[in-house]
Amino acid sequence: MAAPTPVVADLRSDTLTRPTPAMRAAMVDAEVGDDVYGEDPTVARLEARVAELLGHEAALFMPTGSMANQVGLRLHAGPGQEVVTDSLAHVLRAELGAAAAFSGITTRSWVADRGLLDVDTALSVMVPDGGAYQVSTACVVVENTHNFGGGTVQPLADMRRLREATAEVGVGVHLDGARLWNAHVATGTPLSDYGACADTVSVCLSKGLGAPVGSVLAADAERIQQARVWRKRLGGGMRQVGILAAAGLHALEHHVERLAEDHARTRRAAEALAQAAPGTVQPGTVETNILVLDVGAAGWTGPGLVAAAGEAGVLGYPTGPRHARYVWHLDVDDPTTDAAVDVLAGLLRRGPA
Ligand SMILES: Cc1ncc(COP(=O)(O)O)c(C=O)c1O
């Protein structure tokens, strides 16, 4: 039997990072208590820190970003109401219909280039009070940065405009900020400026920040009280979970500013691949750590290119029939980036066999 191909670069996702030795040490030393009783001091510290960073009153530690998003949506909308967002949003595309399955929430969407927030379309799609004839829109979701859009940063001015216009008609805003840290580092925008553009904000500690698990939902104190009930109802009440919150606190302290390194490597890869295969990517649009290649421009299908690169040890993810995604993170350095670019550039230049 042939030996498996050694992995040159695992760029499938920024969730693949492993905790560093310093993070593991912080976890070992964490002070813990039963968090369902509200008695875990490390969780309390993490929640207070994230609430402060995002400029919200309170926050709640969650096992996953999906749960943080779905509890967030549940705070805005109930059965028979709707949530609207772009068609590539994680809450629609990758949370397995959770809003419908758990909360009876329906959704509508629009196509948005690179997942970029389109305020006018969002406002025109919304039905703030549908009365007895139309489904009422309870919430608009903004994803920043946008995962399947290619790490797209949402312009703060647009987020503010959406926030003001929706507030006037009583529609809420949920910010899926799984990678809000990346937007903050890429633009220098304070996290609290983004936080001010939404009623509920979810952030992930287990993506580029390198924690093994954990997300946080931030909102006002009353909503977070309700979120505590929904988290428990969904089976997300955790006990001596300070051991995980400690990893999150360590990540916030040590792994946010370094995201700039991931962004620089991603941009460098984009520039090299745009040269090797013009039309597959516009490097100027690569703002953070996610590179979505239009491999169709080089004659490939997304799954075809991902499979061929995988055989050469460079792992990615096909995001569509003609698109492939490569994500930079804590465990990818410069030599690994160069090796991955060599493989991808060679395949894109050559085209499918
Ligand atoms: C934008 C976005 N939101 C939410 C999530 C969900 O996070 P989790 O995998 O922790 O449920 C992800 C996961 O990759 C994501 O990319």
The ligand as an SDF file (V2000), in Angstrom:
LIG
                    3D

 16 16  0  0  0  0  0  0  0  0999 V2000
  -18.4340   33.0880   10.2960 C   0  0  0  0  0  0  0  0  0  0  0  0
  -18.6390   31.9030   11.1810 C   0  0  0  0  0  0  0  0  0  0  0  0
  -19.5900   31.9340   12.1080 N   0  0  0  0  0  0  0  0  0  0  0  0
  -19.8120   30.9000   12.9280 C   0  0  0  0  0  0  0  0  0  0  0  0
  -19.0640   29.7540   12.8590 C   0  0  0  0  0  0  0  0  0  0  0  0
  -19.4000   28.5910   13.7450 C   0  0  0  0  0  0  0  0  0  0  0  0
  -18.4380   28.2500   14.6530 O   0  0  0  0  0  0  0  0  0  0  0  0
  -18.4020   26.7760   15.3020 P   0  0  0  0  0  0  0  0  0  0  0  0
  -17.7260   25.9060   14.3040 O   0  0  0  0  0  0  0  0  0  0  0  0
  -17.6350   26.9910   16.5650 O   0  0  0  0  0  0  0  0  0  0  0  0
  -19.8090   26.3570   15.5490 O   0  0  0  0  0  0  0  0  0  0  0  0
  -18.0300   29.6640   11.9000 C   0  0  0  0  0  0  0  0  0  0  0  0
  -17.2020   28.4400   11.7890 C   0  0  0  0  0  0  0  0  0  0  0  0
  -16.2830   28.3470   11.0270 O   0  0  0  0  0  0  0  0  0  0  0  0
  -17.8310   30.7710   11.0360 C   0  0  0  0  0  0  0  0  0  0  0  0
  -16.8820   30.7440   10.0830 O   0  0  0  0  0  0  0  0  0  0  0  0
  1  2  1  0
  2  3  1  0
  2 15  2  0
  3  4  2  0
  4  5  1  0
  5  6  1  0
  5 12  2  0
  6  7  1  0
  7  8  1  0
  8  9  2  0
  8 10  1  0
  8 11  1  0
 12 13  1  0
 12 15  1  0
 13 14  2  0
 15 16  1  0
M  END
$$$$
